[in-house]
Amino acid sequence: GITHPRGLLFLQSNWWVSDEALGFCRIDVNPVSGLGSLSHCFQPDANFFPGQTVADKPDALGRQLVYVPDASGFTQNVYRFIFTPDATGGTINLNGVLTATGRRGATIQTVALPLGPFNDGALYIGYSDSGFIEKITNPATAPAAPVLVTRLFNGTGVISMAFNGNDLYLSEMGPPPIDGQFIKKG
């Protein structure tokens, strides 16, 4: 039932997918047939489609904060959820909406959290049509407007980002799009 995945996130017992048509959804696997289906989908409006998501480390009860960017370009929102595990695969509940207005008009593609020791706890934001990486400090409690972190080498945007400890790795877009088509990643 997945239409156009834009990222996967494993939350303790199940995969969750950023599905372009259905939203951010849990993938449930039928134990008899082995086939998967989507459930618990979050889609705030018809324009929304989620980008690459990220979750922080589980607390003592197994709960995690999950950040889901709106990659549609219609808003500059990052939705914050609380994931609560349970025997069926867990649920997410909306806990806040962060607005990434630092690069006004830019389309959020991906978010990432540093998980290494001595990290700053900020939520890093990558855009598909802006050559900048920004961060929202204190995204779990009192988020502020994004602040600039760096400018990308090609300056065109990113398709994905991930932290290995405190080191940020990203897949940067290639040359500017031709007829609206992205032609390279690197």
C-alpha positions as CSV (number, residue, x, y, z in Angstrom):
1,G,0.0,0.0,0.0
2,I,3.0,2.4,0.0
3,T,2.8,4.9,-2.9
4,H,6.0,7.0,-2.8
5,P,8.2,6.5,0.3
6,R,10.3,9.5,1.2
7,G,11.9,7.9,4.3
8,L,11.6,5.1,6.8
9,L,11.9,5.2,10.6
10,F,12.1,2.2,12.9
11,L,10.3,2.9,16.2
12,Q,11.1,-0.1,18.5
13,S,8.9,-2.8,16.8
14,N,7.6,-1.4,13.6
15,W,8.7,0.6,10.6
16,W,7.0,3.9,9.9
17,V,7.0,5.4,6.4
18,S,6.8,8.9,5.0
19,D,4.3,8.1,2.3
20,E,3.7,10.9,-0.2
21,A,0.0,10.1,-0.7
22,L,-1.1,8.8,2.7
23,G,1.1,10.7,5.2
24,F,3.4,9.4,8.0
25,C,2.1,5.9,8.7
26,R,3.0,2.7,10.7
27,I,3.7,-0.4,8.6
28,D,1.9,-3.4,10.0
29,V,2.8,-6.9,8.8
30,N,0.3,-9.6,8.8
31,P,1.9,-12.6,10.6
32,V,0.1,-15.1,8.4
33,S,0.5,-13.7,4.9
34,G,3.6,-11.6,5.6
35,L,2.0,-8.7,3.7
36,G,2.2,-5.2,5.0
37,S,-0.4,-2.5,5.4
38,L,-0.4,1.0,6.5
39,S,-2.1,2.3,9.7
40,H,-2.1,5.1,12.1
41,C,-1.4,7.6,9.3
42,F,-0.9,11.3,10.1
43,Q,-1.9,13.7,7.3
44,P,-3.1,17.2,8.6
45,D,-4.3,18.3,5.2
46,A,-4.5,17.3,1.5
47,N,-1.3,19.2,0.6
48,F,0.9,17.5,3.2
49,F,3.5,14.9,2.4
50,P,6.1,14.0,4.9
51,G,9.9,14.2,4.3
52,Q,12.6,12.2,6.0
53,T,11.8,11.9,9.7
54,V,13.9,11.5,12.9
55,A,13.3,10.3,16.5
56,D,15.2,10.9,19.7
57,K,16.3,8.2,22.0
58,P,13.6,6.4,24.1
59,D,13.0,7.5,27.6
60,A,12.6,5.1,30.6
61,L,9.0,4.2,29.4
62,G,10.0,3.7,25.8
63,R,8.5,7.0,24.6
64,Q,10.2,9.0,21.9
65,L,9.8,12.4,20.3
66,V,9.4,12.0,16.5
67,Y,9.9,15.0,14.1
68,V,8.1,14.9,10.8
69,P,8.8,17.7,8.2
70,D,6.2,18.8,5.7
71,A,8.1,18.3,2.4
72,S,5.3,19.5,0.2
73,G,6.5,23.1,0.3
74,F,2.9,24.2,1.2
75,T,4.0,24.9,4.8
76,Q,7.4,25.2,6.6
77,N,6.1,23.0,9.5
78,V,7.9,20.3,11.4
79,Y,5.3,18.2,13.3
80,R,6.5,16.9,16.7
81,F,4.9,13.7,18.0
82,I,5.2,11.6,21.1
83,F,5.6,7.9,20.1
84,T,4.2,5.6,22.8
85,P,5.1,1.9,22.3
86,D,2.5,-0.8,22.9
87,A,1.9,-4.5,21.9
88,T,0.3,-3.5,18.5
89,G,3.3,-1.5,17.3
90,G,2.8,1.9,19.1
91,T,1.0,5.1,18.4
92,I,2.0,8.7,17.8
93,N,0.2,11.8,19.2
94,L,0.8,15.3,18.0
95,N,2.7,17.3,20.6
96,G,3.6,20.5,18.8
97,V,4.3,22.2,15.5
98,L,7.6,23.9,14.8
99,T,7.9,26.4,12.1
100,A,11.1,26.6,10.1
101,T,10.9,30.1,8.8
102,G,14.6,30.7,8.7
103,R,14.8,30.2,4.9
104,R,11.5,31.8,4.0
105,G,9.9,30.0,1.0
106,A,12.4,27.0,1.1
107,T,11.0,23.5,1.1
108,I,12.0,21.3,4.1
109,Q,13.1,18.0,2.9
110,T,14.7,16.3,5.9
111,V,15.4,16.7,9.6
112,A,18.2,15.1,11.8
113,L,19.1,14.9,15.5
114,P,22.6,14.4,16.8
115,L,22.7,11.4,19.0
116,G,26.3,11.3,20.1
117,P,27.8,12.4,23.4
118,F,28.0,16.1,24.1
119,N,25.5,17.0,21.3
120,D,23.6,20.2,21.3
121,G,20.1,18.7,21.3
122,A,19.1,20.8,18.3
123,L,16.9,19.7,15.4
124,Y,18.8,20.1,12.1
125,I,16.9,21.0,9.0
126,G,17.8,20.4,5.3
127,Y,15.9,22.0,2.4
128,S,15.5,20.6,-1.1
129,D,15.7,24.0,-2.8
130,S,18.0,26.0,-0.5
131,G,21.8,25.6,0.0
132,F,21.7,26.0,3.7
133,I,21.5,23.8,6.8
134,E,19.7,25.3,9.8
135,K,18.9,24.1,13.3
136,I,16.1,24.7,15.8
137,T,17.5,24.8,19.3
138,N,15.5,23.1,22.1
139,P,13.0,21.5,19.7
140,A,11.5,19.4,22.5
141,T,10.7,22.2,24.9
142,A,10.9,25.8,23.8
143,P,11.9,25.9,20.1
144,A,13.1,29.2,18.7
145,A,13.4,30.3,15.1
146,P,16.0,28.4,13.1
147,V,19.6,29.6,13.0
148,L,22.0,29.1,10.2
149,V,24.6,26.3,10.6
150,T,26.3,26.2,7.2
151,R,26.0,26.6,3.5
152,L,26.3,23.5,1.3
153,F,29.1,22.9,-1.2
154,N,26.8,22.9,-4.3
155,G,24.4,25.3,-2.7
156,T,21.3,23.6,-4.2
157,G,19.8,21.5,-1.4
158,V,19.7,18.1,0.2
159,I,17.7,14.9,-0.3
160,S,18.6,13.3,3.1
161,M,20.7,13.8,6.3
162,A,21.8,11.6,9.2
163,F,24.0,11.9,12.2
164,N,26.7,9.4,13.1
165,G,27.3,10.5,16.7
166,N,27.9,14.3,16.4
167,D,28.9,14.2,12.7
168,L,26.3,15.2,10.1
169,Y,26.3,13.3,6.8
170,L,24.1,14.5,4.0
171,S,23.2,13.7,0.4
172,E,23.4,16.9,-1.5
173,M,21.6,17.6,-4.7
174,G,23.6,18.0,-7.9
175,P,23.4,20.9,-10.3
176,P,20.3,23.0,-10.5
177,P,17.2,21.2,-11.8
178,I,16.6,21.0,-15.5
179,D,12.9,21.4,-16.4
180,G,12.0,20.8,-12.8
181,Q,13.9,17.4,-12.6
182,F,16.7,16.9,-10.1
183,I,19.4,15.3,-12.1
184,K,22.1,14.2,-9.6
185,K,22.7,13.4,-5.9
186,G,26.0,13.1,-4.2
